[in-house]
């Protein structure tokens, strides 16, 4: 077989495992898949040129930095998350790669040197690609990494700081400190930046704990929900007794009173249906609580769900935060604008490979120039700026982390916040 052809085949299988592992750590969507193909093409072409230049150790460093940069740029991640993704690829690939290399050496395939035999090297990289595909198909890599990502981010920053301190405190480096003044400056700058990130991680973790507490408070409301249902069941018996007694009145009185009585009873108990409207107990519970809150404020609340089995790519506490904040904002908007018709519509739909969550409310439209600004950290229209301006900011962070998008839609009747996930 043509040696030059095998050279390009080998380089292809050399970058393919990187693509597969990095893609498995992203939200699965058509957009991300197309981006991954572009990522592969750029990395492959770059790898060809760098390999031709024969930069030895620098080749690995350049490819590592390029992979981290492209991962950040294409998948909208910060440098820390991209570095963690690349570290996951190294941790997953290195032990198996070492095993294959030892196995090849043991059976005599590497006696002539793996770098000199393109066929054997291509086969070696092909096996690594197959291994990466198996990881992609059968290991929930993204779920595992995301679960511990907060810890990984802190660990990465600490290890990075320790490495920089070690690097600039070596004896040979200190002896030639006058020659290394630029490196020392950049090293201290890197330490300062990573320290800032560590503080930022602390506050991010604190915010996450706040969201989890909010979710825990929701779970604590289950007992009160059950008690509320029991109370309404008891009242229902009284309603039946009342209707039974109305049967003994004259026809005109019955038609006048009974119809109105039945309608008010149905409306009063309609929110109980929300506890079974979907197969997601968390969504049901949030909707029930918020519908009760709206009823207490004389706001009509409507919940529509087109798919009982719909699952959003969010943790339970994130679902709690997103829906609760959007509905609370809708209630505040109605109370501040005081429209003639007070109504909130929560709508969950799924079609083909799209999942949508919409919260609409009557009231004043949001000016187009504020559509982006309203999601900024700390932005609020409330007079009391303290502890406000973080709800929509947190929602956007939660949604974007899972590859979703959030939009604001104004029409004649409603102001709508729509969250969209594409799979």
N, C-alpha and C positions, 0 to 999 in steps of 0.2 A: 504494500500500500504506500502511496505517496507520503513521504516523510513530512513535507510541508503541510499537507492537508491534515495529517494527524496532529501536527503542532497546533493548528487552529482548533481542532476538535478538543484537544487536551485543555487549551485555555478556556474553551466554552464550559466544559465540565468542571473546570477549576473555579469559575465564578457562579455557576448554577446553584450549588448548595447555599451560598451566601444569600442569593435572591430568595430561595425557598424558605429559609429560616426567617429572614427579615420580613417576608410577606406574611408568614404565619403569625407574626407578632402585630400585624395590622388588622384593622376592621375589614372584613371580607366584603368587597363591593366591586362592581364593574370598573368604577373609576380607579380604585386602588390597584386592580389587576392590570389595567392599561398603564398606569404609572410604573408598576413593577416591571413591565416589559421594557419601557423606556429606560428604567434604572439598569436593567440587565444589559441593554445595548451600550449605554454610556460606560458602565463598568468594564464590559468586555473589550470595547475599543481601547479604553484607557489601559487596560491590562496588557493588551497586545503591544502598545507603544512602550510602556514601562518595561515590559519583559525584553523587548528588543534593545533597549538602552542598557540592560544588564546592570542595574543599580544595587544589586544584592540586597542587603538589609534595608536599604532605603526604599526599595520596591514595596516591601511589606508595610512600612510606615506610611508611604504615600497612599497606597491602596486602602489602608485602614482609615486615614483621615478623609479620603474621598468618599468612602462608603458611609462614614458618619455624617459628613456634610450633606450628601445626597439624600440620606434617610431623613435628615432634619428638614431639608428643603421640600422634598416631594410629599412626605407624610405629615408635615406641619408639626414636628416634634422639636423640643429644645435639645441642645447638645448633650445634656445629661442623659435623657431618655434614649437618644440615638446611640450614645456610647454604651449604655446598658444593653440595648438590642444587639449591638455588635459583640459585646462581651458574652452574651448568651450564645451567639453563634460559635464563638471560640470554645466556650465551655462544653457545648454539645458536640462540636466537631473534633476537637483535639484528641480526646481519649480513643474515639473510634478510628480516627485517622492514624494514630499511633499503633493501634491494634492491627489495622490492615497492613501498615508498613512492616511491622514485625513478622506478620504472617507471610507476606511476600518475600521477606528476607529469609525466613526459615525454609521456604520451599524452593529457594534459589532464584526467584524471579528478579531480585534486585542486585544480583552479584555484579552486574555491569554498571550499576548506578542508575537510580530511577530518573535522574535528570537527563540521561543520555538515551533513554529508550522511550520514544513517544507513544508507542503502542501500549506498553505496560503502564505508563503514566496515565494515559487516557482511560484505561480500564480501571485503574486505581481511583481516578476522579469520578468515573462513572459509578463505581460502588458507593462513593461518598454521596453522590447525587441521589441514588436509590435510598440510601439511609436517611437523607434529608426529607425525601418524599414520604417515607414511612412515619417520620416524626410529624410531618405536616398533617398526614391523614389520621393518625391514631393518638397523638398526644395533644391535649388542650393547652398548648404552649402559652398562648396569649392570656388565657384565664389564669394560669399559674403565675406567670410573670407579673401581670397586673395586680394580682392579689398581694404580692410582696414588693411591688414597685416602690412604694414609699420607703421601705427599709433599704431596698437596693440603691435608691437615690442617695440616701444619707450615707450608706456604706461607701458608695463610689466617691463621694466628696471627701470623706475622711481619709480613704486610701490615697486619693489624689494629693491631698495636703501632706500626708506622711511621706509620699514619694518625693514631692518637691522639696520638703525639708531635708530629706536624706540626700537628695541630689546636690543641693547647694551647701550642705555642711560637710561634704567629703573633704578629706585633707588635701588631695591634689587640686581640688577645685578652689579651696581657700588660699592655697599658695599662689595660684595664678588669678586671684580675684580681680586684680587691676585689669587683666585682659578680658575678664568675663563680666564686666560691668553691665553690659546690655542684657546678658542672660540673667544676671542677678535681679535686675530691674523687672524683667518680664516674669521671673519666677515669683517675686514678691507681689506683683500685680495679679498673677494667677492665684496666689494664696488668698489675697484680699477678695477677689471675685468669688472664689469657691466658698469662702467664709460667709459672704453675703448670701450665696445660694443656700448654705446650711441654715441660716436664720430664716430664709424664705420657706425652706422645707418645713421648719418647725411650725411656722404660722399656717402653712398649708395643711399639715397634719392636725393642727388644732381646729381648723375649719372643718376638716373631715369628721373629726370627733363630734363637732357640733351638729353636723348633718345626721350622724348616727344616733345622737341623743334625740333628735327630732323624730327619727324613725322609731326609736325605743318608746317614746311617749305615745306614738300612734299605737304600738302594740299594747301598751298599758290600757288604752281605751277600749280594747276588745271586751273587757268585762262590763263596762258601762254600755257598750253597744248591745250586748246580750240582754242586759237588764232593761234597756230601752225597748227591745223587741218583746220581751215578756210583758212589759207594761202595756204595750200596744195590743198584744194578744188578749190581755185581760179586758182592755177597753173595747176590743172588737166584739166580745161577748155582750157587752152593754149595748153596743150599736145594734146588734142583731135583735136584742130584746126590745129596743126602742122601735125598730122597724116593724117588729111583730105587733106591737101595740098600735102602731099607726094603721095597720091593716083593718082594725076594728072601727076606724073613723069613717066618715062619709068620703065618697070618691073625690070630691072637689078638694077637700082638705088633704087627702092622701097625695094627690097629684101635685099639689102646691108645695107641701112640706117634704115629702119623701124624696122627690127628685133632687132637691137642693141638699138635703141631708146626706144622701148617698154620694153625691159629687164631692162634697166637702170631706167626707170620710175617706174616699178614694184618694183625694189629693193629699190629705194628711198622712196617709200610710204609703204613698207612692215610693218614698225613698227606701223603703225596706227592700224593694225589688233590686236596688243597686248592689245589695250584698251577694247576689247570685247572677248578676248580669254578665260577668266574665268568669273565666277559670283562674284568674289571677287574684288571690285573696287580698294582696296588698292594695291593688288598684281599687277593688270593691270597698275595702275599709276606708280608704282615703275619700273616695267619692261619697260614701254614706255620711261620713263626718262633715264633709264640706257642704253636702246638700242640707243637712240639719242646721248648719251655721247660716246658710243662705235663707232657709225658711224662717229662722229667728229674726232675720233682718228684712223680711218681706221681699226677698229677691227670688224670682223664679229660677230654678236650677234644672237643667236638662242634661242627661248623660246618654250618649249614643255610642254603641260598640258594635262594629260590623263583624268582628271575629272574636268569639269567646276565648279562643286559644292563643291569641296574639301575645307575643313575648318581645319586649324591647331589650336591646343589648345593654341593660343597665342593672346595677346592683339594686337590691330592694330599698336600701336607704337613699339611693339616688333617685329612684322612682318617686319615693315619698317627697323628697326635696323639690323635684321638678313640678309635680302636679300641685303640691301644697302651695308653693310660691306663686305659680301662675294663677291659681284660683284666688288666693289671697289678694294678689295684685288686681285681679278683675273686680273683686268686692270693693277694694279701696277706690278703684276708678269710678265705679257706680256711685259710691257714697260721696265722692268729691264732686262729680259732675251732676249728680241727681237727675238723671234722664226721666222722661215721663214713663217709659217702659223699662223696668228693671229686670234684666234677664242675663243669665250666664249659661253658655252651652259648652260642655266638654264632649269632644267627639274623638273617638279612636277608630281608625280605619286601616285596612291593609288591602293592597291590590298588587297583583303580580309579585314584584320583589321590593315593594315600597311599604313602609309602615309610617303612619302619620298620627300625631297627637295634636289636637287643636283646642285652645281655650279661647272662647269668644265672649265678649260682653258688650252690652249697649253702653253708649256714652260718647264722649268726644273722641274724634280720630286723633291719632298720634302723627304730628307733622313728619313729612318724609325726611327732613334734615336731621331728625332725632333718631331715626331707625337704627343707626349704628352707634350713636353716642349713648343711647339708653342702656346698652350692654357694657359700657365702660365701667371699670372698677370705681366705686365711690360716687357714681352719678346718681342723683335723685332729685325729684321735683318737690320733695317734702321740705317744709320749713325747718324741721329739726333734722339736721344733716348727720347727727351722731347715730352710729350703728345702722344707717340706711345706705342704700345704693350698692348692696352686695348680692341681693336676690337674683336679679337677671344676669349679673356677672357670673355668679356661681352656676346658674343653669347653663349658660353658654359654654363654660369650661367643661361641665359634665357631658354635655351633648357632643361637643367637638372631640373630646377624648375618645369617644366611640365612633367617630366618623360621621356624626349626624350634623344637621344644619337647623338653624332656627330663623324664622322669618316673621315680619310684622305685616299684616294685611288689613287695609282699611276699606270698608265699603259703606253703603248707605245706612246699613242697620247695625253693623258690629265692628268692633276692633278685635282682630284675631292674632294670637300668637300661635304659629304652627311650627311643630318640631317634626323633622323628616329624617328617616333612616332608609338608606338604600342598601340592599343586600345582593 
